[in-house]
Amino acid sequence: MKVRRIADDEWAVLRELRLLSLSDAPEAFGQTHANAVAIADAEWQSNARSASRGDRRAWFIARADDGQDVGLVQARRRPPEDCLVFSMWVAPDARRSGCGRALIGAVREWSAGWGARRIVLWVFGANEGAQRFYERLGFHFVPSGADYDSGLSYGALAMELDLLPLGE
């Protein structure tokens, strides 16, 4: 399994994986398949370009040893020190293979590069498998506050991973 940051010309890969994710788990995302299909190629191109460099946002793609792209995750910087994770998806055949762990690892490395102090994500309340997965990676539920409140209106629970070294 290899994870890489999207290249600026990989918009078609991004589009394909995003559409697959929305077909596979339509209830898991805040976007519908129909909405994503309607997005113009120019917007996909712009999205891939802006996510291929810098510290504002990034898409990471997981590729299996057989050459198939099998997962993706989006990370965004929320100044000053938060990294937000969105749109995490792993193809059914690649689940429980370390793909999700590798994707979050890439986000963690990218965000550490610009000084993130925590990673925040939202997971739907009914998705207990995803909750357990993130807990195994060290995430815990956010009990209150703005991130907690923003997820509730969508039926999602906020989770966070503290990136501070112990003792700080």
mmCIF file of the C-alpha atoms, coordinates in Angstrom:
data_MODEL
# 
_entry.id   MODEL 
# 
loop_
_atom_site.group_PDB 
_atom_site.id 
_atom_site.type_symbol 
_atom_site.label_atom_id 
_atom_site.label_alt_id 
_atom_site.label_comp_id 
_atom_site.label_asym_id 
_atom_site.label_entity_id 
_atom_site.label_seq_id 
_atom_site.pdbx_PDB_ins_code 
_atom_site.Cartn_x 
_atom_site.Cartn_y 
_atom_site.Cartn_z 
_atom_site.occupancy 
_atom_site.B_iso_or_equiv 
_atom_site.pdbx_formal_charge 
_atom_site.auth_seq_id 
_atom_site.auth_comp_id 
_atom_site.auth_asym_id 
_atom_site.auth_atom_id 
_atom_site.pdbx_PDB_model_num 
ATOM 1   C CA . MET A 1 1   ? 0.000   0.000  0.000   1.00 0.00 ? 1   MET A CA 1 
ATOM 2   C CA . LYS A 1 2   ? 1.363   3.406  -0.941  1.00 0.00 ? 2   LYS A CA 1 
ATOM 3   C CA . VAL A 1 3   ? -0.185  6.755  -0.123  1.00 0.00 ? 3   VAL A CA 1 
ATOM 4   C CA . ARG A 1 4   ? 0.686   9.893  -2.027  1.00 0.00 ? 4   ARG A CA 1 
ATOM 5   C CA . ARG A 1 5   ? -0.522  13.440 -2.221  1.00 0.00 ? 5   ARG A CA 1 
ATOM 6   C CA . ILE A 1 6   ? -2.577  14.049 -5.315  1.00 0.00 ? 6   ILE A CA 1 
ATOM 7   C CA . ALA A 1 7   ? -0.711  15.480 -8.306  1.00 0.00 ? 7   ALA A CA 1 
ATOM 8   C CA . ASP A 1 8   ? -2.070  18.628 -9.903  1.00 0.00 ? 8   ASP A CA 1 
ATOM 9   C CA . ASP A 1 9   ? -3.102  16.740 -13.063 1.00 0.00 ? 9   ASP A CA 1 
ATOM 10  C CA . GLU A 1 10  ? -4.902  13.864 -11.286 1.00 0.00 ? 10  GLU A CA 1 
ATOM 11  C CA . TRP A 1 11  ? -8.337  15.440 -11.244 1.00 0.00 ? 11  TRP A CA 1 
ATOM 12  C CA . ALA A 1 12  ? -9.871  12.446 -13.061 1.00 0.00 ? 12  ALA A CA 1 
ATOM 13  C CA . VAL A 1 13  ? -8.546  10.084 -10.344 1.00 0.00 ? 13  VAL A CA 1 
ATOM 14  C CA . LEU A 1 14  ? -10.015 12.356 -7.681  1.00 0.00 ? 14  LEU A CA 1 
ATOM 15  C CA . ARG A 1 15  ? -13.360 12.466 -9.488  1.00 0.00 ? 15  ARG A CA 1 
ATOM 16  C CA . GLU A 1 16  ? -13.450 8.686  -9.963  1.00 0.00 ? 16  GLU A CA 1 
ATOM 17  C CA . LEU A 1 17  ? -12.615 7.896  -6.329  1.00 0.00 ? 17  LEU A CA 1 
ATOM 18  C CA . ARG A 1 18  ? -15.017 10.509 -5.012  1.00 0.00 ? 18  ARG A CA 1 
ATOM 19  C CA . LEU A 1 19  ? -17.856 9.125  -7.142  1.00 0.00 ? 19  LEU A CA 1 
ATOM 20  C CA . LEU A 1 20  ? -17.019 5.578  -6.031  1.00 0.00 ? 20  LEU A CA 1 
ATOM 21  C CA . SER A 1 21  ? -17.091 6.668  -2.398  1.00 0.00 ? 21  SER A CA 1 
ATOM 22  C CA . LEU A 1 22  ? -20.465 8.357  -2.815  1.00 0.00 ? 22  LEU A CA 1 
ATOM 23  C CA . SER A 1 23  ? -21.887 5.270  -4.545  1.00 0.00 ? 23  SER A CA 1 
ATOM 24  C CA . ASP A 1 24  ? -20.494 2.911  -1.917  1.00 0.00 ? 24  ASP A CA 1 
ATOM 25  C CA . ALA A 1 25  ? -21.502 4.881  1.181   1.00 0.00 ? 25  ALA A CA 1 
ATOM 26  C CA . PRO A 1 26  ? -24.010 7.607  0.277   1.00 0.00 ? 26  PRO A CA 1 
ATOM 27  C CA . GLU A 1 27  ? -25.022 8.105  3.903   1.00 0.00 ? 27  GLU A CA 1 
ATOM 28  C CA . ALA A 1 28  ? -21.446 8.723  5.057   1.00 0.00 ? 28  ALA A CA 1 
ATOM 29  C CA . PHE A 1 29  ? -20.801 12.032 3.349   1.00 0.00 ? 29  PHE A CA 1 
ATOM 30  C CA . GLY A 1 30  ? -22.320 15.484 3.200   1.00 0.00 ? 30  GLY A CA 1 
ATOM 31  C CA . GLN A 1 31  ? -22.509 15.355 -0.599  1.00 0.00 ? 31  GLN A CA 1 
ATOM 32  C CA . THR A 1 32  ? -24.710 13.303 -2.890  1.00 0.00 ? 32  THR A CA 1 
ATOM 33  C CA . HIS A 1 33  ? -23.539 11.286 -5.860  1.00 0.00 ? 33  HIS A CA 1 
ATOM 34  C CA . ALA A 1 34  ? -25.812 13.327 -8.140  1.00 0.00 ? 34  ALA A CA 1 
ATOM 35  C CA . ASN A 1 35  ? -24.271 16.564 -6.892  1.00 0.00 ? 35  ASN A CA 1 
ATOM 36  C CA . ALA A 1 36  ? -20.731 15.276 -7.485  1.00 0.00 ? 36  ALA A CA 1 
ATOM 37  C CA . VAL A 1 37  ? -21.569 14.017 -10.982 1.00 0.00 ? 37  VAL A CA 1 
ATOM 38  C CA . ALA A 1 38  ? -22.823 17.493 -11.880 1.00 0.00 ? 38  ALA A CA 1 
ATOM 39  C CA . ILE A 1 39  ? -19.526 19.170 -10.975 1.00 0.00 ? 39  ILE A CA 1 
ATOM 40  C CA . ALA A 1 40  ? -17.767 20.479 -14.071 1.00 0.00 ? 40  ALA A CA 1 
ATOM 41  C CA . ASP A 1 41  ? -14.385 19.080 -15.025 1.00 0.00 ? 41  ASP A CA 1 
ATOM 42  C CA . ALA A 1 42  ? -12.856 22.529 -14.554 1.00 0.00 ? 42  ALA A CA 1 
ATOM 43  C CA . GLU A 1 43  ? -13.854 22.474 -10.883 1.00 0.00 ? 43  GLU A CA 1 
ATOM 44  C CA . TRP A 1 44  ? -12.350 18.995 -10.381 1.00 0.00 ? 44  TRP A CA 1 
ATOM 45  C CA . GLN A 1 45  ? -9.184  20.259 -12.080 1.00 0.00 ? 45  GLN A CA 1 
ATOM 46  C CA . SER A 1 46  ? -9.043  23.297 -9.819  1.00 0.00 ? 46  SER A CA 1 
ATOM 47  C CA . ASN A 1 47  ? -9.648  21.156 -6.733  1.00 0.00 ? 47  ASN A CA 1 
ATOM 48  C CA . ALA A 1 48  ? -6.820  18.740 -7.607  1.00 0.00 ? 48  ALA A CA 1 
ATOM 49  C CA . ARG A 1 49  ? -4.470  21.604 -8.460  1.00 0.00 ? 49  ARG A CA 1 
ATOM 50  C CA . SER A 1 50  ? -5.085  23.476 -5.207  1.00 0.00 ? 50  SER A CA 1 
ATOM 51  C CA . ALA A 1 51  ? -4.795  20.279 -3.144  1.00 0.00 ? 51  ALA A CA 1 
ATOM 52  C CA . SER A 1 52  ? -1.530  19.177 -4.741  1.00 0.00 ? 52  SER A CA 1 
ATOM 53  C CA . ARG A 1 53  ? 0.720   21.727 -3.028  1.00 0.00 ? 53  ARG A CA 1 
ATOM 54  C CA . GLY A 1 54  ? 0.938   24.085 -0.111  1.00 0.00 ? 54  GLY A CA 1 
ATOM 55  C CA . ASP A 1 55  ? -0.463  23.842 3.379   1.00 0.00 ? 55  ASP A CA 1 
ATOM 56  C CA . ARG A 1 56  ? -4.047  24.989 2.839   1.00 0.00 ? 56  ARG A CA 1 
ATOM 57  C CA . ARG A 1 57  ? -5.571  21.692 1.715   1.00 0.00 ? 57  ARG A CA 1 
ATOM 58  C CA . ALA A 1 58  ? -4.507  18.285 0.469   1.00 0.00 ? 58  ALA A CA 1 
ATOM 59  C CA . TRP A 1 59  ? -6.045  15.166 -1.024  1.00 0.00 ? 59  TRP A CA 1 
ATOM 60  C CA . PHE A 1 60  ? -4.217  11.894 -0.399  1.00 0.00 ? 60  PHE A CA 1 
ATOM 61  C CA . ILE A 1 61  ? -4.707  8.814  -2.575  1.00 0.00 ? 61  ILE A CA 1 
ATOM 62  C CA . ALA A 1 62  ? -3.981  5.221  -1.490  1.00 0.00 ? 62  ALA A CA 1 
ATOM 63  C CA . ARG A 1 63  ? -2.783  2.767  -4.123  1.00 0.00 ? 63  ARG A CA 1 
ATOM 64  C CA . ALA A 1 64  ? -2.727  -0.977 -3.545  1.00 0.00 ? 64  ALA A CA 1 
ATOM 65  C CA . ASP A 1 65  ? 0.237   -3.099 -4.582  1.00 0.00 ? 65  ASP A CA 1 
ATOM 66  C CA . ASP A 1 66  ? -1.683  -4.199 -7.691  1.00 0.00 ? 66  ASP A CA 1 
ATOM 67  C CA . GLY A 1 67  ? -1.815  -0.582 -8.923  1.00 0.00 ? 67  GLY A CA 1 
ATOM 68  C CA . GLN A 1 68  ? -5.459  0.087  -8.097  1.00 0.00 ? 68  GLN A CA 1 
ATOM 69  C CA . ASP A 1 69  ? -6.376  3.338  -6.349  1.00 0.00 ? 69  ASP A CA 1 
ATOM 70  C CA . VAL A 1 70  ? -8.357  2.194  -3.321  1.00 0.00 ? 70  VAL A CA 1 
ATOM 71  C CA . GLY A 1 71  ? -8.782  5.108  -0.948  1.00 0.00 ? 71  GLY A CA 1 
ATOM 72  C CA . LEU A 1 72  ? -8.720  8.827  -0.416  1.00 0.00 ? 72  LEU A CA 1 
ATOM 73  C CA . VAL A 1 73  ? -8.920  11.465 2.256   1.00 0.00 ? 73  VAL A CA 1 
ATOM 74  C CA . GLN A 1 74  ? -9.034  15.236 2.228   1.00 0.00 ? 74  GLN A CA 1 
ATOM 75  C CA . ALA A 1 75  ? -7.279  17.398 4.806   1.00 0.00 ? 75  ALA A CA 1 
ATOM 76  C CA . ARG A 1 76  ? -7.730  21.128 5.295   1.00 0.00 ? 76  ARG A CA 1 
ATOM 77  C CA . ARG A 1 77  ? -5.898  23.586 7.443   1.00 0.00 ? 77  ARG A CA 1 
ATOM 78  C CA . ARG A 1 78  ? -8.037  25.553 9.868   1.00 0.00 ? 78  ARG A CA 1 
ATOM 79  C CA . PRO A 1 79  ? -5.844  28.327 11.202  1.00 0.00 ? 79  PRO A CA 1 
ATOM 80  C CA . PRO A 1 80  ? -4.071  28.600 13.346  1.00 0.00 ? 80  PRO A CA 1 
ATOM 81  C CA . GLU A 1 81  ? -3.286  24.978 14.333  1.00 0.00 ? 81  GLU A CA 1 
ATOM 82  C CA . ASP A 1 82  ? -6.104  22.568 13.416  1.00 0.00 ? 82  ASP A CA 1 
ATOM 83  C CA . CYS A 1 83  ? -6.177  20.054 10.594  1.00 0.00 ? 83  CYS A CA 1 
ATOM 84  C CA . LEU A 1 84  ? -9.673  19.034 9.505   1.00 0.00 ? 84  LEU A CA 1 
ATOM 85  C CA . VAL A 1 85  ? -10.243 15.650 7.854   1.00 0.00 ? 85  VAL A CA 1 
ATOM 86  C CA . PHE A 1 86  ? -13.040 15.125 5.342   1.00 0.00 ? 86  PHE A CA 1 
ATOM 87  C CA . SER A 1 87  ? -14.204 12.551 2.837   1.00 0.00 ? 87  SER A CA 1 
ATOM 88  C CA . MET A 1 88  ? -12.206 9.590  4.152   1.00 0.00 ? 88  MET A CA 1 
ATOM 89  C CA . TRP A 1 89  ? -13.022 6.494  2.137   1.00 0.00 ? 89  TRP A CA 1 
ATOM 90  C CA . VAL A 1 90  ? -11.482 3.075  1.536   1.00 0.00 ? 90  VAL A CA 1 
ATOM 91  C CA . ALA A 1 91  ? -12.776 0.687  -1.128  1.00 0.00 ? 91  ALA A CA 1 
ATOM 92  C CA . PRO A 1 92  ? -14.563 -2.343 0.358   1.00 0.00 ? 92  PRO A CA 1 
ATOM 93  C CA . ASP A 1 93  ? -11.912 -4.794 -0.899  1.00 0.00 ? 93  ASP A CA 1 
ATOM 94  C CA . ALA A 1 94  ? -9.139  -2.747 0.739   1.00 0.00 ? 94  ALA A CA 1 
ATOM 95  C CA . ARG A 1 95  ? -10.722 -2.371 4.162   1.00 0.00 ? 95  ARG A CA 1 
ATOM 96  C CA . ARG A 1 96  ? -8.839  -3.874 7.096   1.00 0.00 ? 96  ARG A CA 1 
ATOM 97  C CA . SER A 1 97  ? -5.638  -3.822 5.023   1.00 0.00 ? 97  SER A CA 1 
ATOM 98  C CA . GLY A 1 98  ? -3.990  -0.816 6.691   1.00 0.00 ? 98  GLY A CA 1 
ATOM 99  C CA . CYS A 1 99  ? -5.183  1.568  3.997   1.00 0.00 ? 99  CYS A CA 1 
ATOM 100 C CA . GLY A 1 100 ? -7.153  3.825  6.345   1.00 0.00 ? 100 GLY A CA 1 
ATOM 101 C CA . ARG A 1 101 ? -4.295  3.918  8.837   1.00 0.00 ? 101 ARG A CA 1 
ATOM 102 C CA . ALA A 1 102 ? -1.899  4.860  6.016   1.00 0.00 ? 102 ALA A CA 1 
ATOM 103 C CA . LEU A 1 103 ? -4.199  7.639  4.806   1.00 0.00 ? 103 LEU A CA 1 
ATOM 104 C CA . ILE A 1 104 ? -4.497  9.147  8.286   1.00 0.00 ? 104 ILE A CA 1 
ATOM 105 C CA . GLY A 1 105 ? -0.731  8.747  8.651   1.00 0.00 ? 105 GLY A CA 1 
ATOM 106 C CA . ALA A 1 106 ? -0.227  10.851 5.516   1.00 0.00 ? 106 ALA A CA 1 
ATOM 107 C CA . VAL A 1 107 ? -2.567  13.516 6.885   1.00 0.00 ? 107 VAL A CA 1 
ATOM 108 C CA . ARG A 1 108 ? -0.697  13.481 10.161  1.00 0.00 ? 108 ARG A CA 1 
ATOM 109 C CA . GLU A 1 109 ? 2.672   13.905 8.429   1.00 0.00 ? 109 GLU A CA 1 
ATOM 110 C CA . TRP A 1 110 ? 1.384   16.683 6.158   1.00 0.00 ? 110 TRP A CA 1 
ATOM 111 C CA . SER A 1 111 ? -0.206  18.590 9.033   1.00 0.00 ? 111 SER A CA 1 
ATOM 112 C CA . ALA A 1 112 ? 2.881   18.238 11.218  1.00 0.00 ? 112 ALA A CA 1 
ATOM 113 C CA . GLY A 1 113 ? 4.781   19.942 8.425   1.00 0.00 ? 113 GLY A CA 1 
ATOM 114 C CA . TRP A 1 114 ? 2.936   23.180 9.058   1.00 0.00 ? 114 TRP A CA 1 
ATOM 115 C CA . GLY A 1 115 ? 2.657   22.837 12.827  1.00 0.00 ? 115 GLY A CA 1 
ATOM 116 C CA . ALA A 1 116 ? -0.789  21.361 13.418  1.00 0.00 ? 116 ALA A CA 1 
ATOM 117 C CA . ARG A 1 117 ? -1.559  20.653 17.049  1.00 0.00 ? 117 ARG A CA 1 
ATOM 118 C CA . ARG A 1 118 ? -4.649  18.510 16.507  1.00 0.00 ? 118 ARG A CA 1 
ATOM 119 C CA . ILE A 1 119 ? -6.628  16.707 13.826  1.00 0.00 ? 119 ILE A CA 1 
ATOM 120 C CA . VAL A 1 120 ? -10.417 17.019 13.884  1.00 0.00 ? 120 VAL A CA 1 
ATOM 121 C CA . LEU A 1 121 ? -12.956 14.941 11.959  1.00 0.00 ? 121 LEU A CA 1 
ATOM 122 C CA . TRP A 1 122 ? -16.642 14.106 12.080  1.00 0.00 ? 122 TRP A CA 1 
ATOM 123 C CA . VAL A 1 123 ? -18.147 10.640 11.865  1.00 0.00 ? 123 VAL A CA 1 
ATOM 124 C CA . PHE A 1 124 ? -21.831 9.833  11.604  1.00 0.00 ? 124 PHE A CA 1 
ATOM 125 C CA . GLY A 1 125 ? -23.285 8.612  14.883  1.00 0.00 ? 125 GLY A CA 1 
ATOM 126 C CA . ALA A 1 126 ? -24.576 5.395  13.306  1.00 0.00 ? 126 ALA A CA 1 
ATOM 127 C CA . ASN A 1 127 ? -21.161 4.486  11.868  1.00 0.00 ? 127 ASN A CA 1 
ATOM 128 C CA . GLU A 1 128 ? -19.807 2.589  14.856  1.00 0.00 ? 128 GLU A CA 1 
ATOM 129 C CA . GLY A 1 129 ? -17.184 0.804  12.768  1.00 0.00 ? 129 GLY A CA 1 
ATOM 130 C CA . ALA A 1 130 ? -15.608 4.104  11.737  1.00 0.00 ? 130 ALA A CA 1 
ATOM 131 C CA . GLN A 1 131 ? -15.775 5.354  15.320  1.00 0.00 ? 131 GLN A CA 1 
ATOM 132 C CA . ARG A 1 132 ? -13.897 2.290  16.557  1.00 0.00 ? 132 ARG A CA 1 
ATOM 133 C CA . PHE A 1 133 ? -11.344 2.641  13.748  1.00 0.00 ? 133 PHE A CA 1 
ATOM 134 C CA . TYR A 1 134 ? -10.569 6.243  14.689  1.00 0.00 ? 134 TYR A CA 1 
ATOM 135 C CA . GLU A 1 135 ? -10.413 5.346  18.391  1.00 0.00 ? 135 GLU A CA 1 
ATOM 136 C CA . ARG A 1 136 ? -7.794  2.675  17.575  1.00 0.00 ? 136 ARG A CA 1 
ATOM 137 C CA . LEU A 1 137 ? -5.741  5.448  15.950  1.00 0.00 ? 137 LEU A CA 1 
ATOM 138 C CA . GLY A 1 138 ? -5.919  7.527  19.125  1.00 0.00 ? 138 GLY A CA 1 
ATOM 139 C CA . PHE A 1 139 ? -8.853  9.817  18.333  1.00 0.00 ? 139 PHE A CA 1 
ATOM 140 C CA . HIS A 1 140 ? -11.362 10.585 21.063  1.00 0.00 ? 140 HIS A CA 1 
ATOM 141 C CA . PHE A 1 141 ? -14.786 12.186 21.015  1.00 0.00 ? 141 PHE A CA 1 
ATOM 142 C CA . VAL A 1 142 ? -15.068 15.942 21.441  1.00 0.00 ? 142 VAL A CA 1 
ATOM 143 C CA . PRO A 1 143 ? -17.508 16.378 24.370  1.00 0.00 ? 143 PRO A CA 1 
ATOM 144 C CA . SER A 1 144 ? -18.527 20.007 23.751  1.00 0.00 ? 144 SER A CA 1 
ATOM 145 C CA . GLY A 1 145 ? -17.715 23.178 21.864  1.00 0.00 ? 145 GLY A CA 1 
ATOM 146 C CA . ALA A 1 146 ? -17.974 24.435 18.305  1.00 0.00 ? 146 ALA A CA 1 
ATOM 147 C CA . ASP A 1 147 ? -16.783 21.224 16.624  1.00 0.00 ? 147 ASP A CA 1 
ATOM 148 C CA . TYR A 1 148 ? -19.198 19.176 18.705  1.00 0.00 ? 148 TYR A CA 1 
ATOM 149 C CA . ASP A 1 149 ? -22.070 21.538 17.874  1.00 0.00 ? 149 ASP A CA 1 
ATOM 150 C CA . SER A 1 150 ? -21.347 21.672 14.134  1.00 0.00 ? 150 SER A CA 1 
ATOM 151 C CA . GLY A 1 151 ? -21.530 17.905 13.804  1.00 0.00 ? 151 GLY A CA 1 
ATOM 152 C CA . LEU A 1 152 ? -24.789 17.490 15.699  1.00 0.00 ? 152 LEU A CA 1 
ATOM 153 C CA . SER A 1 153 ? -26.881 19.221 13.040  1.00 0.00 ? 153 SER A CA 1 
ATOM 154 C CA . TYR A 1 154 ? -25.734 16.512 10.582  1.00 0.00 ? 154 TYR A CA 1 
ATOM 155 C CA . GLY A 1 155 ? -26.004 13.588 12.987  1.00 0.00 ? 155 GLY A CA 1 
ATOM 156 C CA . ALA A 1 156 ? -22.218 13.443 13.223  1.00 0.00 ? 156 ALA A CA 1 
ATOM 157 C CA . LEU A 1 157 ? -19.903 13.226 16.200  1.00 0.00 ? 157 LEU A CA 1 
ATOM 158 C CA . ALA A 1 158 ? -16.687 15.230 16.377  1.00 0.00 ? 158 ALA A CA 1 
ATOM 159 C CA . MET A 1 159 ? -13.479 13.370 17.109  1.00 0.00 ? 159 MET A CA 1 
ATOM 160 C CA . GLU A 1 160 ? -9.989  14.732 17.624  1.00 0.00 ? 160 GLU A CA 1 
ATOM 161 C CA . LEU A 1 161 ? -6.413  13.568 17.821  1.00 0.00 ? 161 LEU A CA 1 
ATOM 162 C CA . ASP A 1 162 ? -4.000  15.639 19.877  1.00 0.00 ? 162 ASP A CA 1 
ATOM 163 C CA . LEU A 1 163 ? -0.683  16.009 18.071  1.00 0.00 ? 163 LEU A CA 1 
ATOM 164 C CA . LEU A 1 164 ? 1.213   17.603 20.941  1.00 0.00 ? 164 LEU A CA 1 
ATOM 165 C CA . PRO A 1 165 ? 4.127   15.598 22.267  1.00 0.00 ? 165 PRO A CA 1 
ATOM 166 C CA . LEU A 1 166 ? 3.563   14.318 25.800  1.00 0.00 ? 166 LEU A CA 1 
ATOM 167 C CA . GLY A 1 167 ? 4.550   16.844 28.410  1.00 0.00 ? 167 GLY A CA 1 
ATOM 168 C CA . GLU A 1 168 ? 3.689   19.968 26.439  1.00 0.00 ? 168 GLU A CA 1 
# 
